[in-house]
Amino acid sequence: MRYNLDQQTKKTVRLRRLLAAAVALGCALGTTTNAGAQNVTPPPTPAIITPPAGNSSFLLGHGVGTQGYVCLPKGAGASWTVNGARPEATLFASFFGQTFQIITHFLSPDANPNAFAPNPLPFGNATWQSSVDSSAVWAQVLNANTDHPAVIAAGSDPSSCPNSGAIGCLLLQVIGAQQGPGGGKFLTQTTFIQRLNTRGGSAPDQGCLVPGDVGKQALVPYTADYYFFHGDK
């Protein structure tokens, strides 16, 4: 009986600590000013993936997820191509000694495009949605439709993208934002997102070589650091 009471007491203490930390997380992510307490300092990056002057980082999330590929025809054979699903990931951050899910990353239609959104909009765009207040932003690679998109190859920069063989590092520009159902707007301040320090996620070496492979799909695990920027006040 004493053992059960001790176990219950320990569970209650743990739950109280987690609840307190969760409340603190909500407060920390509830306002722009307090969010700055995360003390986010991104590594130096090449100019092509560095946000323009007048933007500062305010949030870092460590992403864990998968990059999708589909096997499509190429010449007389076939080749892996990034699937319309794009990356899907969960972003985590540490606050007050606890690790929390802070954002989900997926593909969805841009429901509130801004002046930087392409016209017409694609069927879906990379999306980041807050796990705290459900605010969301949509983004695409800066200069995506030019000869110089804001992308560098993995392994090409020792500070920000050091891991050869991974998916590339990117600078994305926000092309839409939306408050959460309850009016939450934490992520709506975002102007740019950097994807840095990528590991994994590259297309498989095998399984998509001949026409008979066309239609196959693959989900390749990856991790990355996502830095969120807002305009300076």
Buried (B, 14 or more C-beta within 10 A) or exposed (E): EEEEEEEEEEEEEEEEEEEEBBEBBBEBBBEBEEBBEBEBEBBEBBEBBBBEEEBBBBBBBBBBBBBBBBBBEBEEEBBBBBBEBBBBBBBBBEBEEBEBBBBBBBBEEBEBBBEEBEEEBEEBBBBBBBBBBBBBBBBBBBBBEEEEBBBBEBBEBEEBBBBEEBBBBBBBBBBBBBBBEEEBBBBBBBBBBBBBBBBBBBBEEEBBBEEEBBEBEBBBEBBBBBBBBBEEE
